[in-house]
């Protein structure tokens, strides 16, 4: 049995499908925020449908009025004119009320889409590092994009097409049953039931093809994004043809799925037209028979035909609407599922802000055991302290767990055993935002935003002035390089900062950390991408800024940590040695061996 500490995180488990009604229930509160707009839009919608149903009634009266009668010669000159004006007014009212409905409800639709998208965006930023390392970003962004569009489409199709059609259908069936015999209503109802049953069953069967098509679309999109993000790697190994082949393979699967979806769509449309034609013929046959028998007038025949056209034209698109609704619900559910992913690293109930006073920003790892998964532990009972205002360096071979210490201190992961404390406070009892505000890091692998140099430096403290950004750049020895470029601080750094060299990116990372100016600093191979001259200059600057700050230095080059107050030699997750540079050299242990090797190499 696995230890509780290594249980699969909830964030990594995909939520089960919750169903269409559950998805609609989750959407409703976002729309109900604009309840007065919803109510007003519904009023306009009902008014538009009442006016629309009134059009065939006026048309019937107009036709009956124009039917020649010996005693109505004078009235024909006046009555049709009034009916024509009323007919035009009803037509205008239908269009006007429909536009008012769209105008009033647009803010609710866009507002709901914005609220959901923003909530998902915030939630994703609150997810653990593990979640983002396991996700395919291209597919996830595609799900969010489709989910946002689904909110707009879902409201549009339901409020603007399906609900108005149902209202009009009820009004028409009532009028036919009351004004004529009940068979008119029964014929219409039977045709509609057959039509809807056929459409829903066929569309439900087709959903598997549509879902498969969307999955393959996301896979192709993910493959393309991943390949383009790793453009240089593709070029290094001459794998353009290989990447194109993989992408084409995904596109071919998508093409086959799209063709299967189109074939089933054609079957659906053909069946719908047969049902509509049968119902329309049956209604017109009964109306024509009524005119011949004298039970109905020509105006009644025209009215029945107009009613059928008004009902069946929107129903013509019911298959498309139902399919799109199902797809929109599926897309929206995927986005809601992202919201349902629980946060592996979350603030504890009643978590408090980190309380730091001058000279108290100590950091302590107390018997820490940690592994990223159940099969491999990284750290084994690690204990050490960084006193407030002091520098502790961690050295050792790759894979020994050095960078893991920084991730635990930032609380990207929680320890399985032991604790990490800042100023005597267990970081699991603190709010994550207050903890991370107190820490600045220069990471080993620097990734920049596809924006200007100034934006990337100022990201350390958003809202910093240009002069403060320049001062940080000077301290990081990158100011002269920036000024030498044509656009200066407005120079774009490219996707992930690829327009800059490794050393330039690292100096931008140093500058933004210096701009943040936190009480706790982490330097994770902060000068590994720099040449010797710049390394010495920046190392001196880092030593200066880390004065009176609690600093954790992670390094391979031992020459960068000789001034540390304590050096830990970490190997395979265990601390082999600890002491100052001089003490470790005298001990003639692992550190002394590493120092001798690096000195001979230099």
C-alpha positions in Angstrom: 0.0 0.0 0.0 1.3 3.4 -1.0 2.0 6.0 1.8 -0.5 8.8 1.9 2.2 11.2 1.0 2.6 9.6 -2.4 -1.1 9.4 -3.3 -1.9 10.6 -6.8 -2.7 14.3 -6.4 -6.3 15.3 -7.0 -5.1 17.8 -9.5 -3.8 15.0 -11.7 -7.0 13.1 -11.8 -9.5 14.0 -14.6 -13.0 14.7 -13.3 -15.7 12.5 -14.5 -18.2 13.9 -17.0 -20.9 15.7 -15.1 -23.6 15.9 -17.8 -25.3 18.7 -19.8 -27.7 19.8 -17.1 -24.9 20.1 -14.5 -23.0 22.2 -17.0 -25.9 24.5 -17.6 -26.5 24.8 -13.8 -22.8 25.9 -13.4 -23.3 28.5 -16.2 -26.5 29.9 -14.9 -25.0 31.9 -11.9 -22.7 33.8 -14.3 -25.7 34.9 -16.4 -27.9 35.6 -13.4 -25.4 38.2 -12.3 -27.1 40.3 -15.0 -30.6 39.2 -14.0 -32.4 42.5 -14.9 -30.8 42.2 -18.4 -31.9 38.6 -18.6 -35.4 39.4 -17.6 -35.7 42.4 -20.0 -34.2 40.3 -22.9 -36.8 37.5 -22.2 -39.6 40.1 -22.3 -38.4 41.4 -25.7 -38.1 37.9 -27.0 -41.7 37.0 -26.0 -42.9 40.3 -27.5 -41.1 39.5 -30.7 -42.7 36.1 -31.0 -46.2 37.4 -30.2 -45.7 40.0 -33.0 -44.4 37.3 -35.3 -47.4 35.0 -34.7 -49.7 38.0 -35.4 -48.3 38.4 -38.9 -50.0 35.3 -40.4 -53.2 36.3 -38.6 -53.2 39.7 -40.3 -52.2 38.1 -43.6 -55.3 35.9 -43.3 -57.6 38.9 -42.6 -56.0 40.7 -45.6 -56.6 37.8 -48.0 -60.2 37.3 -46.7 -60.8 41.1 -47.1 -59.6 41.0 -50.7 -61.8 38.1 -51.5 -64.5 39.5 -53.9 -67.9 40.1 -52.2 -70.8 42.1 -53.8 -71.4 44.1 -50.6 -67.9 45.1 -49.9 -66.8 47.2 -52.8 -66.4 50.5 -50.8 -64.8 48.8 -47.8 -62.0 47.3 -50.0 -60.6 50.8 -50.6 -60.1 51.4 -46.9 -59.7 48.2 -45.0 -56.7 46.7 -46.9 -54.8 50.0 -46.4 -55.2 49.8 -42.6 -54.3 46.1 -42.6 -51.2 46.7 -44.7 -50.1 49.4 -42.2 -50.7 47.0 -39.3 -48.9 44.2 -41.2 -45.9 46.5 -41.7 -46.0 47.6 -38.1 -46.0 43.9 -36.8 -43.1 43.1 -39.1 -41.2 46.1 -37.9 -42.0 45.3 -34.2 -40.6 41.7 -34.7 -37.3 43.0 -36.0 -37.1 45.9 -33.5 -37.8 43.7 -30.5 -35.3 41.1 -31.7 -32.6 43.7 -32.0 -33.4 45.1 -28.6 -33.2 41.6 -27.1 -29.7 41.2 -28.7 -28.6 44.6 -27.6 -29.7 44.1 -24.0 -28.4 40.6 -23.6 -25.0 41.2 -25.3 -23.5 42.6 -22.1 -24.7 39.5 -20.1 -23.2 37.1 -22.6 -19.9 38.8 -22.9 -19.7 39.5 -19.2 -20.3 35.8 -18.4 -17.7 34.7 -20.9 -15.2 37.2 -19.4 -16.0 36.1 -15.8 -15.5 32.4 -16.6 -12.4 32.9 -18.6 -10.8 35.1 -15.9 -11.7 32.6 -13.2 -10.1 29.7 -15.2 -7.0 31.8 -15.8 -6.7 32.6 -12.1 -7.3 29.0 -11.2 -4.6 27.8 -13.6 -2.1 30.2 -12.0 -3.1 28.7 -8.6 -2.4 25.1 -9.7 0.8 23.4 -8.7 3.9 23.1 -10.7 3.2 19.4 -11.1 0.0 20.1 -12.8 1.6 22.4 -15.4 4.5 20.0 -16.0 2.1 17.2 -16.8 -0.2 19.3 -19.0 0.1 19.9 -22.7 -0.2 23.7 -22.9 -1.3 23.8 -26.5 -4.3 21.4 -25.9 -5.2 23.2 -22.6 -5.2 26.7 -24.3 -7.4 25.2 -27.0 -9.9 23.9 -24.4 -10.0 27.4 -22.8 -10.4 29.1 -26.2 -13.3 26.8 -27.2 -14.9 27.0 -23.8 -15.0 30.8 -24.0 -16.6 30.7 -27.4 -19.0 28.0 -26.2 -20.5 30.4 -23.6 -21.4 32.9 -26.3 -22.6 30.3 -28.8 -24.6 28.4 -26.1 -26.5 31.6 -25.1 -26.9 32.7 -28.7 -28.4 29.3 -29.8 -30.6 28.8 -26.8 -31.9 32.3 -26.2 -32.0 33.4 -29.9 -33.1 30.2 -31.6 -34.4 27.3 -29.5 -36.4 29.1 -26.8 -38.1 31.6 -29.3 -39.0 28.6 -31.5 -40.6 26.8 -28.6 -42.6 29.9 -27.6 -43.8 30.4 -31.2 -44.6 26.7 -31.4 -46.8 26.8 -28.3 -48.6 29.9 -29.6 -49.2 28.4 -33.0 -50.5 25.0 -31.7 -52.9 26.8 -29.4 -54.2 29.0 -32.3 -54.6 26.0 -34.6 -56.4 23.9 -32.0 -58.8 26.8 -31.0 -59.4 28.4 -34.4 -59.7 25.1 -36.4 -60.1 21.5 -35.5 -57.6 19.7 -33.2 -56.2 17.6 -36.0 -54.1 20.6 -37.2 -52.4 20.7 -33.8 -52.0 16.9 -33.7 -50.4 16.7 -37.2 -48.0 19.5 -36.3 -47.2 18.0 -32.9 -46.6 14.5 -34.3 -44.4 15.8 -37.1 -42.4 17.8 -34.5 -42.1 14.8 -32.1 -40.8 12.6 -34.9 -38.5 15.3 -36.1 -37.0 16.1 -32.7 -36.7 12.4 -31.8 -34.9 11.7 -35.1 -32.7 14.7 -34.7 -31.7 14.1 -31.1 -31.0 10.3 -31.6 -29.0 10.9 -34.8 -27.1 13.8 -33.2 -26.3 11.8 -30.1 -24.9 9.1 -32.4 -22.9 11.7 -34.3 -21.4 13.2 -31.1 -18.7 10.4 -31.0 -17.5 11.5 -34.4 -17.5 15.2 -33.5 -15.7 14.5 -30.2 -13.1 12.4 -31.9 -12.6 15.2 -34.5 -12.1 17.8 -31.7 -9.6 15.5 -29.9 -7.6 15.1 -33.0 -7.8 18.9 -33.7 -6.3 19.5 -30.2 -3.6 16.9 -30.8 -2.6 18.5 -34.1 -2.6 21.9 -32.5 -0.5 20.7 -29.6 2.0 19.0 -31.9 2.3 22.2 -34.0 2.8 24.5 -30.9 5.3 22.1 -29.3 7.3 21.9 -32.5 7.4 25.6 -33.1 8.3 26.4 -29.5 11.3 24.0 -30.0 12.2 25.5 -33.3 16.0 25.5 -32.6 16.0 21.9 -31.4 14.3 20.9 -34.6 16.9 22.7 -36.6 19.8 21.3 -34.6 18.9 17.8 -35.6 17.5 18.4 -39.1 14.2 17.1 -38.1 11.9 19.4 -40.1 10.7 16.5 -42.3 10.1 14.4 -39.2 8.1 17.1 -37.5 6.1 17.7 -40.7 5.4 14.0 -41.0 4.1 13.8 -37.4 1.9 16.9 -37.9 0.6 15.5 -41.2 -0.2 12.2 -39.5 -2.3 14.1 -37.0 -4.0 16.1 -39.8 -4.8 12.9 -41.7 -6.5 11.4 -38.7 -8.4 14.7 -38.3 -9.4 14.6 -42.0 -10.8 11.1 -41.7 -12.7 12.0 -38.6 -14.1 15.1 -40.3 -15.2 13.1 -43.3 -17.0 10.6 -41.1 -18.7 13.6 -39.3 -19.8 15.1 -42.6 -21.3 11.8 -43.9 -23.4 11.4 -40.8 -24.4 15.1 -41.1 -25.7 14.5 -44.6 -27.8 11.6 -43.4 -29.2 13.7 -40.6 -30.1 16.6 -43.0 -31.8 14.3 -45.5 -33.9 12.6 -42.8 -35.0 16.0 -41.4 -36.1 17.2 -44.8 -38.2 14.1 -45.4 -40.0 14.5 -42.0 -40.6 18.3 -42.6 -41.9 17.7 -46.2 -44.3 15.0 -44.9 -45.7 17.1 -42.1 -46.1 20.2 -44.4 -47.9 18.2 -47.1 -50.3 16.7 -44.5 -51.1 20.1 -43.1 -51.7 21.7 -46.5 -53.8 18.8 -47.6 -56.1 19.2 -44.6 -56.3 23.0 -45.0 -57.1 22.6 -48.8 -59.8 20.0 -48.0 -61.3 22.5 -45.5 -61.4 25.3 -48.2 -63.1 22.9 -50.6 -65.7 21.8 -48.0 -66.4 25.5 -47.1 -65.1 25.1 -43.5 -62.1 27.4 -44.1 -61.4 30.4 -46.2 -58.5 31.2 -48.6 -57.1 33.4 -45.8 -57.1 30.4 -43.4 -55.2 28.4 -46.0 -52.6 31.2 -46.4 -52.4 31.5 -42.6 -51.8 27.8 -42.0 -49.1 27.8 -44.7 -47.4 30.9 -43.2 -47.5 29.3 -39.8 -45.9 26.1 -41.1 -43.2 28.0 -42.8 -42.5 30.2 -39.7 -42.2 27.0 -37.6 -40.3 24.7 -40.0 -37.7 27.2 -41.2 -36.0 27.5 -37.7 -36.6 23.7 -37.2 -34.7 23.2 -40.4 -31.6 24.2 -38.4 -32.5 22.2 -35.3 -30.1 19.4 -36.1 -27.3 22.0 -36.5 -28.4 23.8 -33.4 -28.6 20.7 -31.3 -25.3 19.5 -32.5 -23.7 22.8 -31.8 -25.4 22.9 -28.4 -24.0 19.5 -27.5 -20.6 20.5 -28.7 -20.8 23.8 -26.8 -21.8 22.0 -23.7 -18.9 19.6 -24.1 -16.4 22.4 -24.7 -17.8 24.4 -21.7 -17.7 21.3 -19.5 -14.0 20.8 -20.4 -13.3 24.4 -19.2 -15.4 23.9 -16.1 -13.4 20.7 -15.5 -10.3 22.8 -15.3 -12.0 24.7 -12.5 -12.8 21.5 -10.8 -9.2 20.4 -10.6 -8.3 20.8 -7.0 -5.2 22.7 -6.1 -2.4 20.4 -4.9 -0.7 23.3 -3.1 -3.4 25.4 -1.5 -3.5 27.8 1.4 -4.5 26.1 4.6 -7.8 27.3 6.2 -6.9 30.3 8.3 -3.5 30.7 6.7 -1.8 33.9 7.8 0.6 36.3 6.1 4.3 35.8 6.7 5.4 38.1 9.5 9.0 39.3 9.0 10.8 41.8 11.2 14.3 43.3 10.6 17.1 40.7 10.8 14.6 37.8 11.3 14.3 36.3 7.8 15.9 32.9 8.8 15.2 29.8 6.8 15.2 26.3 8.2 14.9 22.9 6.6 14.0 20.4 9.4 14.4 16.7 8.6 12.9 17.2 5.1 12.1 14.1 3.0 10.7 14.7 -0.4 10.2 12.9 -3.7 8.4 13.9 -6.9 6.8 10.5 -7.2 6.4 7.3 -5.1 9.2 5.4 -6.9 12.0 7.9 -6.3 12.9 10.0 -3.3 15.0 13.1 -3.9 15.8 14.3 -0.4 16.4 12.1 2.6 16.1 13.8 6.1 17.7 17.1 5.1 18.3 19.5 8.0 20.1 22.8 7.9 19.5 26.5 8.7 20.2 29.7 6.9 20.5 32.3 9.7 19.0 35.7 9.0 21.3 37.8 6.9 23.7 35.0 6.2 24.6 33.0 3.0 24.5 29.2 2.8 25.7 27.5 -0.4 24.7 24.0 -1.6 27.0 22.2 -4.0 27.1 18.8 -5.4 26.6 16.8 -8.6 23.6 17.1 -10.9 20.5 15.3 -9.7 21.5 15.5 -6.0 18.5 17.6 -5.1 19.9 21.1 -5.0 17.3 22.9 -7.1 14.6 20.9 -5.3 15.5 22.9 -2.2 14.6 26.1 -4.0 11.2 24.6 -5.2 10.3 23.5 -1.7 11.2 26.9 -0.2 9.0 28.6 -2.8 6.4 26.0 -1.9 5.9 24.7 -5.5 5.7 21.4 -3.7 5.0 20.3 -0.1 7.4 18.1 1.8 6.3 14.6 2.6 8.1 14.6 6.0 9.6 17.3 8.1 9.1 21.0 7.6 10.4 24.2 6.0 10.3 27.3 8.1 10.8 31.0 7.5 11.4 33.1 10.6 10.2 30.2 12.6 6.9 29.9 10.8 6.0 26.7 8.9 5.5 27.8 5.3 2.4 25.4 5.0 0.6 27.6 7.6 1.3 30.8 5.5 -0.4 32.3 2.5 1.6 31.5 -0.6 1.5 35.1 -1.9 3.1 36.5 1.3 5.7 33.8 1.3 6.7 34.4 -2.4 6.7 38.1 -1.9 9.6 37.7 0.6 11.7 35.5 -1.8 13.6 36.4 -5.0 15.2 33.9 -7.3 17.6 33.9 -10.2 16.7 30.5 -11.7 19.1 28.2 -13.5 16.9 28.2 -16.7 15.7 31.7 -17.4 12.5 32.1 -19.4 11.4 35.5 -20.5 8.1 36.9 -21.7 7.8 37.7 -25.4 7.8 41.4 -24.6 10.4 44.2 -24.2 13.5 44.1 -22.1 12.1 46.8 -19.9 8.9 44.8 -19.3 10.9 41.7 -18.4 13.1 43.5 -15.9 10.2 45.5 -14.4 8.3 42.2 -13.9 10.3 41.9 -10.7 8.3 44.8 -9.3 5.5 45.8 -11.6 5.0 49.6 -11.5 8.7 50.4 -11.1 9.9 53.6 -12.8 12.2 53.6 -15.8 15.0 54.9 -13.6 14.6 52.0 -11.1 14.6 49.5 -14.0 17.8 51.2 -15.4 19.5 51.0 -11.9 18.7 47.3 -11.7 20.0 46.7 -15.2 23.3 48.6 -14.4 23.7 46.4 -11.3 23.3 43.3 -13.4 25.8 44.6 -15.9 23.3 44.6 -18.9 22.6 48.3 -19.2 25.4 48.9 -21.8 24.1 46.1 -23.9 20.6 47.3 -23.8 21.6 50.9 -24.7 23.6 49.5 -27.7 20.5 48.1 -29.4 18.5 50.3 -31.8 15.3 50.2 -29.6 17.1 50.2 -26.2 14.8 49.2 -23.4 11.9 48.7 -25.9 13.8 45.9 -27.6 11.6 42.7 -28.0 13.3 39.6 -26.5 11.3 37.1 -28.6 9.5 33.9 -27.6 10.9 32.7 -24.2 13.7 35.3 -24.7 15.3 33.4 -27.6 16.5 36.7 -29.2 19.0 37.1 -26.3 22.0 35.0 -25.6 22.1 32.7 -22.5 24.2 35.2 -20.6 22.0 38.2 -21.6 18.9 36.3 -20.4 20.5 35.4 -17.1 21.5 39.1 -16.5 17.9 40.1 -17.2 16.8 37.6 -14.6 19.4 39.0 -12.1 18.2 42.5 -12.8 14.5 41.7 -12.1 15.4 39.9 -8.9 17.5 42.9 -7.8 14.6 45.2 -8.6 12.3 43.1 -6.4 14.8 43.5 -3.5 13.3 40.8 -1.2 14.7 39.8 2.2 15.4 36.2 1.0 17.4 35.4 -2.1 18.0 32.2 -4.1 20.7 32.1 -6.7 20.3 28.8 -8.6 23.4 28.7 -10.8 22.9 32.5 -11.2 26.2 33.0 -13.3 26.4 29.7 -15.1 25.8 31.2 -18.6 28.3 34.1 -18.2 31.9 34.4 -19.3 34.6 34.6 -16.7 35.0 38.4 -16.8 31.3 39.1 -16.4 30.9 36.3 -13.9 33.5 37.9 -11.6 31.9 41.3 -11.9 28.3 40.1 -11.4 29.4 37.8 -8.6 30.8 40.8 -6.8 27.5 42.6 -7.3 25.5 39.6 -6.1 27.8 39.4 -3.0 27.1 43.1 -2.4 23.3 42.9 -2.8 23.1 39.8 -0.6 24.7 41.6 2.3 22.3 41.4 5.3 19.9 39.2 3.2 19.2 35.6 3.9 20.7 33.9 0.8 20.6 30.3 -0.6 23.2 29.8 -3.3 23.0 26.7 -5.5 26.2 26.2 -7.6 28.4 23.9 -9.5 31.3 26.3 -9.7 32.8 26.3 -6.3 34.7 29.5 -6.9 31.4 31.4 -6.6 30.6 30.1 -3.1 34.0 30.5 -1.3 32.6 33.4 0.7 29.5 31.6 1.9 29.0 31.4 5.7 28.4 27.7 5.3 28.7 25.3 2.4 26.7 22.0 2.2 27.8 19.2 0.0 24.7 17.4 -1.2 24.9 14.0 -2.9 22.0 11.6 -3.7 19.7 13.6 -1.4 22.0 13.4 1.6 24.3 16.1 3.2 27.8 14.6 3.1 29.7 17.5 4.5 29.1 21.0 5.8 31.4 23.9 6.9 33.1 26.9 5.5 35.3 26.8 2.4 38.5 26.6 4.5 37.1 24.0 6.9 36.0 21.7 4.0 39.4 22.0 2.3 41.1 21.0 5.5 38.8 18.0 5.9 40.1 16.6 2.6 36.7 15.1 1.8 34.3 15.2 -1.1 34.4 19.1 -1.3 38.2 19.1 -1.4 38.1 16.6 -4.3 35.6 18.7 -6.3 37.7 21.9 -5.6 40.9 20.2 -6.8 39.2 18.9 -10.0 37.8 22.4 -10.8 41.1 24.1 -10.1 43.1 21.7 -12.3 40.5 22.1 -15.1 40.8 25.9 -14.9 
